[in-house]
Amino acid sequence: MDNKETNLFDLLVKFLHWCGNIILHCFKALGAAMRLSYQHWLIICVSIVLCVSLGIYYSRSSNRRYSADIVLHINGSNHAVLKQILQPVLEPVNKKVSEDLSTANFLGGEDIIEGIKRVKAHYVIDCLRDSTIDYVDWQNKSTLTDTIKYVLPDYLALRVVTTRPDLLPTVQAALLNKLNNNSVLRANFEKFKAEHERNYLIYAAQIEKLDSLTSRLYLEEPTLMGIDLRNNSLLVGEQRRQTFAEEFREYIKKAKYESEQLALCTNPVVPVNDFALQHKAVNGRLKMIALGIVVGWLIGVALALFSEKRKKIKEYLKREV
């Protein structure tokens, strides 16, 4: 009986053959495209000129699009709740479909959203799990179940693409005003702030008590070496005092954390930064020209192939089923 078992080496050889075939077919396709470009250069040139013209028109000064980023800190809620509230902005509904769910109604007017093309939400990542922002996942490569790239639950970043960067301060003010007056976010914020105020008072009181106790032990009780009679026991030698250094450090650390949280508790949603505008346009002139050349060449090759195979296509369409 033949041995049909496949080992790791055989699988590796098959994989290399498969990769080689793919590369070979890519070279053949590229060669065929170059041949079509040479034989039907007029179609290719016309296609490229048209696509480049469209790219230049799309990148005109009045239509330049710029992206701006803002990171929001959420007090009392999490990014899931905030994304749900921001649905009219993240997934805009046409005003003709539902005026109540439109972005203009959410932010307070058509003049505010003028120039806004899209708004996307992105997670904020903490790699070391120390509650510090490491970076924002602008590429949306992280997931909520990722154990390495920890998604901070109390942060959310927004990226806005607009043709009116001068209106970004107005958009930011309208957005924060809407969020900070939301009943759900406001109720969660009040509970969150009250909890941290209570915790801070508890830790501050513990620090004061430890300080008072330490002062009493060191200042009021005798510290001389020698003989001491306590509770019918004779103590000879140096009497060591109990210190509370570890407790002090722990309560100071906790009180500092609560103080930092309270410093951020000014509103349900607080911007870490104002809208940061990227100076390069999303649809810059050179970028659109380069894209027009590539797209125009691909469309031209497709048209040239269609022109070359038109007789066979006609025969196929006339063929009876």
C-alpha positions as CSV (number, residue, x, y, z in Angstrom):
1,M,0.0,0.0,0.0
2,D,1.3,3.5,-0.9
3,N,2.3,5.8,1.8
4,K,0.2,9.0,1.4
5,E,1.2,10.7,4.6
6,T,2.3,14.4,4.1
7,N,5.0,15.8,6.3
8,L,5.9,19.5,7.1
9,F,8.5,19.6,4.3
10,D,6.0,18.5,1.7
11,L,3.5,21.2,2.8
12,L,6.3,23.8,2.7
13,V,7.2,22.8,-0.9
14,K,3.6,23.0,-2.0
15,F,3.2,26.4,-0.4
16,L,6.4,27.7,-2.2
17,H,5.0,26.3,-5.5
18,W,1.7,28.1,-4.9
19,C,3.5,31.4,-4.1
20,G,5.6,30.9,-7.2
21,N,2.6,30.3,-9.4
22,I,0.9,33.5,-8.0
23,I,4.0,35.6,-8.8
24,L,4.3,34.1,-12.3
25,H,0.6,34.9,-13.0
26,C,1.2,38.4,-11.8
27,F,4.1,38.9,-14.1
28,K,2.1,37.5,-17.0
29,A,-0.9,39.8,-16.2
30,L,1.5,42.8,-16.0
31,G,3.1,41.8,-19.3
32,A,-0.4,41.6,-21.0
33,A,-1.3,44.9,-19.6
34,M,1.9,46.5,-21.0
35,R,1.1,44.9,-24.4
36,L,-2.4,46.3,-24.4
37,S,-1.0,49.7,-23.3
38,Y,1.3,49.7,-26.3
39,Q,-1.2,48.5,-28.8
40,H,-4.1,50.7,-27.6
41,W,-2.1,53.7,-26.4
42,L,-4.8,56.2,-27.6
43,I,-7.4,54.6,-25.3
44,I,-5.0,54.5,-22.4
45,C,-4.0,58.2,-22.9
46,V,-7.6,59.4,-23.1
47,S,-8.5,57.4,-20.0
48,I,-5.6,58.8,-18.0
49,V,-6.3,62.4,-19.1
50,L,-9.9,62.1,-18.1
51,C,-9.1,60.6,-14.7
52,V,-6.4,63.2,-14.0
53,S,-8.8,66.0,-14.9
54,L,-11.3,64.6,-12.5
55,G,-8.6,64.4,-9.8
56,I,-7.6,68.0,-10.4
57,Y,-11.2,69.1,-10.2
58,Y,-11.8,67.1,-7.0
59,S,-8.8,68.7,-5.4
60,R,-9.7,72.3,-6.3
61,S,-9.2,74.9,-3.5
62,S,-12.9,75.2,-2.6
63,N,-13.2,71.4,-2.2
64,R,-10.0,70.7,-0.2
65,R,-10.8,68.4,2.7
66,Y,-8.8,68.4,5.9
67,S,-9.0,66.0,8.8
68,A,-9.0,67.1,12.5
69,D,-8.7,65.0,15.6
70,I,-10.0,65.3,19.1
71,V,-9.7,63.0,22.2
72,L,-12.5,63.0,24.7
73,H,-12.3,61.9,28.3
74,I,-15.5,60.4,29.7
75,N,-16.4,60.8,33.3
76,G,-18.9,58.2,34.7
77,S,-19.7,56.4,31.4
78,N,-17.7,54.5,28.8
79,H,-17.0,54.7,25.1
80,A,-19.8,52.3,24.2
81,V,-22.4,54.6,25.8
82,L,-20.8,57.7,24.1
83,K,-20.7,56.0,20.7
84,Q,-24.4,55.2,21.0
85,I,-25.3,58.8,21.8
86,L,-23.1,60.0,18.9
87,Q,-24.9,57.8,16.3
88,P,-26.5,60.9,14.6
89,V,-22.9,62.1,14.0
90,L,-21.1,58.9,13.3
91,E,-23.9,57.4,11.1
92,P,-25.7,60.4,9.8
93,V,-29.3,60.1,8.6
94,N,-30.4,62.3,5.7
95,K,-32.6,65.2,6.8
96,K,-35.2,64.1,4.3
97,V,-35.5,60.7,5.9
98,S,-35.7,61.8,9.5
99,E,-35.0,65.4,10.6
100,D,-34.9,64.4,14.3
101,L,-32.1,62.0,13.7
102,S,-30.0,64.2,11.4
103,T,-26.6,65.6,12.3
104,A,-27.8,69.1,11.9
105,N,-30.6,68.6,14.5
106,F,-28.2,66.9,16.9
107,L,-25.6,69.7,16.8
108,G,-28.1,72.5,16.5
109,G,-28.2,73.8,13.0
110,E,-27.2,73.4,9.4
111,D,-24.6,76.3,9.7
112,I,-22.7,74.3,12.3
113,I,-22.2,71.2,10.2
114,E,-21.4,73.1,7.0
115,G,-18.4,71.4,5.3
116,I,-18.4,68.3,7.5
117,K,-18.0,65.2,5.2
118,R,-17.6,62.5,7.8
119,V,-16.9,61.8,11.4
120,K,-15.4,58.5,12.7
121,A,-14.8,57.2,16.2
122,H,-11.5,55.5,17.2
123,Y,-10.4,53.7,20.3
124,V,-7.6,55.0,22.6
125,I,-5.0,52.3,23.5
126,D,-3.1,51.7,26.7
127,C,-0.4,49.2,26.1
128,L,1.0,49.1,29.7
129,R,-2.4,49.2,31.5
130,D,-1.3,52.1,33.6
131,S,-4.3,54.3,32.7
132,T,-2.1,56.4,30.4
133,I,-2.8,57.1,26.7
134,D,-0.1,55.4,24.5
135,Y,-1.7,56.0,21.1
136,V,-5.0,56.3,19.2
137,D,-5.9,53.4,16.9
138,W,-6.7,55.5,13.8
139,Q,-6.4,52.4,11.6
140,N,-9.1,50.5,13.7
141,K,-6.8,47.5,14.1
142,S,-7.6,46.9,17.8
143,T,-10.6,45.0,19.3
144,L,-12.2,45.1,22.7
145,T,-11.1,41.6,23.4
146,D,-7.4,42.3,22.6
147,T,-5.3,41.4,25.7
148,I,-2.2,43.3,24.5
149,K,-3.7,46.5,23.1
150,Y,-5.9,47.4,26.0
151,V,-8.7,49.8,25.0
152,L,-9.3,52.5,27.6
153,P,-13.0,52.5,28.4
154,D,-13.2,56.1,29.5
155,Y,-11.7,57.7,26.3
156,L,-12.8,58.1,22.8
157,A,-11.2,59.8,19.8
158,L,-13.0,61.5,16.9
159,R,-11.7,62.3,13.5
160,V,-13.6,64.8,11.4
161,V,-13.1,65.4,7.7
162,T,-14.3,68.9,6.7
163,T,-13.9,71.5,4.0
164,R,-14.4,74.3,6.5
165,P,-11.7,74.0,9.1
166,D,-12.5,77.5,10.3
167,L,-15.8,76.1,11.8
168,L,-14.1,73.5,14.0
169,P,-14.2,75.6,17.2
170,T,-18.0,76.0,16.6
171,V,-18.4,72.3,16.0
172,Q,-16.4,71.4,19.1
173,A,-18.5,73.8,21.3
174,A,-21.8,72.5,19.9
175,L,-20.7,68.8,20.3
176,L,-19.6,69.3,23.9
177,N,-22.6,71.3,24.8
178,K,-24.9,68.5,23.5
179,L,-23.0,65.7,25.2
180,N,-22.6,67.5,28.6
181,N,-26.4,68.2,28.7
182,N,-27.3,64.6,27.9
183,S,-29.4,63.2,30.7
184,V,-27.8,59.8,30.7
185,L,-24.2,61.1,30.7
186,R,-25.1,63.8,33.3
187,A,-26.6,61.2,35.7
188,N,-23.6,58.9,35.4
189,F,-21.3,61.8,35.9
190,E,-23.0,62.9,39.1
191,K,-22.7,59.4,40.6
192,F,-19.1,59.1,39.5
193,K,-18.0,62.5,41.0
194,A,-19.8,61.8,44.3
195,E,-18.0,58.5,44.6
196,H,-14.6,59.9,44.0
197,E,-15.3,62.8,46.4
198,R,-16.3,60.3,49.1
199,N,-13.2,58.2,48.5
200,Y,-10.9,61.2,48.6
201,L,-12.3,62.3,51.9
202,I,-11.8,58.8,53.3
203,Y,-8.2,58.5,52.3
204,A,-7.4,62.1,53.4
205,A,-8.9,61.3,56.8
206,Q,-6.8,58.1,57.1
207,I,-3.7,60.0,56.3
208,E,-4.5,62.6,59.0
209,K,-5.1,59.8,61.5
210,L,-1.9,58.0,60.7
211,D,0.0,61.3,61.0
212,S,-1.5,62.0,64.3
213,L,-0.8,58.5,65.6
214,T,2.8,58.7,64.4
215,S,3.4,62.0,66.1
216,R,2.0,60.7,69.4
217,L,4.2,57.6,69.3
218,Y,7.4,59.6,68.7
219,L,6.7,62.7,70.7
220,E,4.7,61.7,73.7
221,E,6.1,58.3,74.7
222,P,9.6,57.9,76.2
223,T,12.3,56.9,73.8
224,L,15.2,56.3,76.2
225,M,17.1,53.1,76.3
226,G,16.9,51.2,79.6
227,I,14.3,49.5,81.8
228,D,10.6,50.0,81.4
229,L,7.7,48.3,83.2
230,R,4.5,47.8,81.2
231,N,1.6,45.6,81.9
232,N,3.5,43.7,84.6
233,S,6.3,43.0,82.1
234,L,9.9,44.1,82.4
235,L,11.3,45.5,79.1
236,V,15.0,45.9,78.9
237,G,16.9,47.6,76.0
238,E,15.8,49.9,73.2
239,Q,12.1,50.1,72.7
240,R,11.4,50.2,68.9
241,R,8.5,52.2,67.6
242,Q,6.0,50.9,65.1
243,T,6.1,52.9,61.9
244,F,3.4,53.4,59.3
245,A,5.5,54.1,56.2
246,E,3.8,51.5,54.0
247,E,0.3,52.6,55.0
248,F,1.2,56.3,54.5
249,R,2.5,55.5,50.9
250,E,-0.6,53.5,50.1
251,Y,-3.1,56.1,51.3
252,I,-1.2,58.9,49.7
253,K,-1.1,57.0,46.4
254,K,-4.9,56.4,46.6
255,A,-5.6,60.0,47.6
256,K,-3.5,61.3,44.7
257,Y,-5.4,59.1,42.2
258,E,-8.8,60.3,43.6
259,S,-7.5,63.9,43.4
260,E,-6.5,63.5,39.7
261,Q,-9.9,62.0,38.9
262,L,-11.7,64.9,40.6
263,A,-9.6,67.4,38.7
264,L,-11.0,65.9,35.5
265,C,-14.5,65.8,36.8
266,T,-15.7,69.2,35.5
267,N,-18.2,67.8,33.0
268,P,-19.5,64.4,31.8
269,V,-17.2,64.7,28.7
270,V,-14.0,66.7,28.8
271,P,-11.7,67.2,25.7
272,V,-8.1,66.2,26.3
273,N,-7.2,68.5,23.5
274,D,-9.0,70.9,21.1
275,F,-9.4,69.8,17.5
276,A,-5.9,69.3,16.0
277,L,-6.0,70.1,12.3
278,Q,-3.7,68.3,9.9
279,H,-2.1,70.8,7.5
280,K,-2.0,68.5,4.5
281,A,-5.3,68.1,2.7
282,V,-6.8,64.7,2.4
283,N,-7.4,65.3,-1.3
284,G,-4.2,67.2,-2.1
285,R,-3.4,68.1,-5.7
286,L,-0.4,65.8,-6.2
287,K,-2.1,62.9,-4.5
288,M,-5.1,63.2,-6.7
289,I,-3.0,63.5,-9.9
290,A,-1.1,60.3,-8.9
291,L,-4.3,58.5,-8.1
292,G,-5.8,59.7,-11.4
293,I,-2.9,58.3,-13.4
294,V,-3.1,54.9,-11.7
295,V,-6.9,54.6,-11.9
296,G,-6.9,56.0,-15.5
297,W,-4.3,53.4,-16.6
298,L,-6.3,50.5,-15.1
299,I,-9.5,51.7,-16.6
300,G,-7.7,52.2,-20.0
301,V,-6.3,48.6,-19.8
302,A,-9.8,47.3,-19.1
303,L,-11.3,49.2,-22.1
304,A,-8.4,48.1,-24.3
305,L,-9.1,44.5,-23.3
306,F,-12.8,44.9,-24.0
307,S,-12.0,46.5,-27.4
308,E,-9.7,43.6,-28.3
309,K,-12.2,40.9,-27.2
310,R,-15.4,42.7,-28.5
311,K,-15.9,40.1,-31.3
312,K,-15.8,37.2,-28.9
313,I,-18.1,39.0,-26.5
314,K,-20.6,39.7,-29.2
315,E,-20.5,36.0,-30.3
316,Y,-21.0,34.9,-26.7
317,L,-24.0,37.3,-26.2
318,K,-25.6,36.1,-29.5
319,R,-25.1,32.4,-28.6
320,E,-28.4,30.6,-27.8
321,V,-28.8,29.0,-24.4
